Amino acid sequence: MIKRFDNVEGVSIEEINGQNRLAFALSDTVDFYDLIELSKHGGYRGSVISFYDFTNGNVYIPFKKKKNVVYGKPRYFDGYYYFLKCDYNEQKIVLYKYFPNNIPETVTELSIKEVNLYNLHLAGEKIHIISQDNIFNCYYPEKISFSLGKHESMVLIDDDKVYCEVWIEEGWDNDNNCPTDNYKYYEKIVIRDFEGNVLSEEIGTLNYTTDGTWWIS
């Protein structure tokens, strides 16, 4: 049997891990970081975040579209849905706590000047606002900052530890730009404390499943 949501616009929806009630869709692929460049060319038309309810077919849109406003992917934690809004007009990042048919509740606000908009998103076993390039930064609920290694990216914050992944290639022929017979690609999990010190590392990849559990593969 094929079911239909009450608002059909031909967009693909994504599940939100940790629960099975809501999925979401963003109306555009514009990133927070893109607003910097778009502001030099007259600004951005704005985007919308929509939540799709599998229990009743309803579609919830917490905010109307507004120029120079972009939303990030939501995360589920402790019965609520959290998402970021970047309002370039007001030069701020807002973290919202949301539940269907309720007004979004402001959890915290950050000035755009306080954060790196590149790869800014929600992460962690609980809700953390982070960004990362060569530097890992956490802005909420605690402030953390340290350098990342080559090919390293943060995946999870849990139990006062930062879990990172590093991708590794072995057996690549740089001269001919191709793999050799001994080529091998794999990932490694590096666990750091909040100062960036390495506590442990092992071969593996972290996977976050729809039921809210993490698996190492």
C-alpha positions in Angstrom: 0.0 0.0 0.0 1.3 3.5 -0.9 0.6 6.2 1.5 0.6 10.0 0.8 1.6 12.9 3.0 -0.8 15.8 3.2 1.7 18.1 1.4 3.4 16.6 -1.6 6.1 18.7 -3.4 8.2 16.0 -5.0 11.1 16.3 -2.6 13.2 13.4 -1.1 12.9 13.0 2.6 15.6 11.7 5.0 15.1 9.7 8.2 16.3 11.1 11.5 18.3 8.5 13.4 17.3 7.5 16.9 13.5 7.5 16.3 11.0 6.3 13.6 8.2 9.0 13.7 9.6 11.9 11.7 11.7 12.4 8.5 12.8 15.7 7.2 13.6 17.6 4.1 15.5 20.8 3.4 14.2 22.9 0.5 17.6 23.7 -0.8 21.2 22.5 -0.7 22.7 25.9 0.3 25.0 25.6 3.2 25.6 28.0 6.1 29.0 28.8 4.7 27.5 29.7 1.3 25.7 32.7 2.8 29.0 34.5 3.1 29.6 34.5 -0.7 25.9 34.9 -1.5 25.7 38.1 0.6 28.2 39.7 -1.9 25.7 39.1 -4.7 22.4 40.4 -3.3 21.8 37.7 -0.7 20.0 34.4 -0.7 16.3 33.7 -1.2 16.0 31.6 1.9 15.2 27.9 2.6 12.6 25.9 4.6 12.9 22.9 6.9 10.0 20.4 6.8 9.2 17.5 9.0 7.2 14.5 7.7 5.1 12.5 10.2 4.8 8.7 9.4 2.1 8.3 12.1 -0.5 10.5 10.5 0.9 11.8 7.1 1.2 15.4 8.4 3.9 17.8 7.2 5.1 20.4 9.7 7.0 23.5 8.7 8.1 25.4 11.8 9.1 28.6 10.0 8.1 30.3 6.8 10.8 31.0 4.2 12.8 34.2 4.9 15.6 35.8 2.9 19.1 35.0 4.0 18.0 32.3 6.4 19.2 28.7 6.1 18.5 25.5 8.2 20.7 22.6 9.1 19.9 18.9 9.3 18.0 18.0 12.5 19.0 15.5 15.2 16.8 13.6 17.7 17.6 13.5 21.4 15.5 12.7 24.5 12.1 13.0 22.8 12.8 16.2 20.9 14.1 17.3 17.5 16.9 19.8 17.4 18.0 21.9 14.4 20.1 25.0 13.6 19.0 28.1 11.9 21.5 30.6 10.5 20.0 34.0 10.1 22.4 36.1 8.2 20.3 39.2 8.5 20.6 39.2 12.3 24.1 37.6 12.2 23.3 34.7 14.5 23.0 31.0 14.8 20.0 29.7 16.7 19.6 26.2 18.1 16.0 25.1 18.4 14.3 22.3 20.3 11.1 21.2 18.5 8.2 18.8 18.7 5.3 18.6 16.1 2.5 21.1 16.6 4.5 23.1 19.1 6.3 26.3 18.7 10.1 25.8 18.4 11.9 26.6 21.6 15.2 28.5 21.5 17.9 26.6 23.3 20.9 28.9 22.7 22.0 31.6 20.3 25.5 32.3 18.9 26.9 35.2 17.0 28.1 34.3 13.5 31.4 36.0 14.6 31.8 33.4 17.3 31.7 30.4 14.9 33.2 28.9 11.8 30.3 28.5 9.4 32.2 25.9 7.4 30.8 22.4 8.1 28.8 23.8 11.1 26.3 21.2 12.3 24.9 19.2 15.2 26.7 16.2 16.5 27.3 14.0 19.5 25.4 11.4 21.5 23.7 14.4 23.0 23.3 17.7 21.2 26.5 19.6 20.4 27.1 22.5 18.0 30.4 21.8 16.2 32.4 22.8 13.1 35.5 21.3 11.7 38.1 21.7 8.9 41.7 21.4 10.1 40.5 22.5 13.5 37.7 20.8 15.5 35.5 23.3 17.4 32.6 22.7 19.8 30.6 25.8 20.7 27.8 24.3 22.8 27.2 23.0 25.4 30.9 23.3 26.2 33.7 25.0 24.3 36.3 22.6 22.9 39.0 23.3 20.3 41.9 21.3 19.0 43.8 20.5 15.7 42.8 17.4 13.7 45.3 15.1 12.1 45.6 14.4 8.3 42.4 12.9 6.9 40.8 13.1 10.3 37.2 14.2 11.1 35.1 14.2 14.3 32.1 11.8 14.4 30.8 11.5 17.9 31.1 13.2 21.3 30.2 10.9 24.2 31.2 10.3 27.8 33.6 13.3 27.8 35.4 11.8 24.8 35.7 12.9 21.1 35.5 10.1 18.6 37.2 10.8 15.3 37.7 8.8 12.1 40.8 8.8 9.9 40.8 7.4 6.4 43.9 5.6 5.3 45.2 4.5 1.9 48.0 2.0 1.5 49.6 0.8 -1.7 48.8 3.8 -4.0 51.1 4.4 -6.9 51.6 8.2 -6.8 53.7 8.3 -10.0 51.0 6.6 -12.1 48.1 7.8 -10.0 46.6 4.4 -9.6 46.3 1.6 -7.0 48.9 -1.2 -6.9 48.1 -4.9 -6.3 48.7 -4.2 -2.6 46.2 -1.3 -2.4 44.1 -1.2 0.7 41.7 1.4 2.0 40.3 1.4 5.6 39.4 3.7 8.4 40.6 4.1 11.9 38.8 5.4 15.0 40.8 7.8 17.2 39.5 8.7 20.6 40.6 12.1 22.1 40.0 13.9 25.3 38.7 17.5 25.2 42.2 18.8 25.1 42.8 16.9 21.9 45.1 14.3 23.5 44.9 10.8 21.9 43.5 8.3 24.4 43.3 5.3 22.0 42.9 4.3 18.4 41.8 1.2 16.5 40.8 0.1 13.0 37.1 0.6 12.5 34.3 2.9 11.3 31.5 4.3 13.5 27.9 3.8 12.1 24.8 5.5 13.6 21.7 3.4 13.1 18.1 4.3 13.0 17.4 2.9 16.4 19.9 5.3 18.0 22.7 2.9 18.6 26.3 3.1 17.3 28.1 0.2 15.7 31.8 -0.2 14.8 32.4 -2.0 11.5 
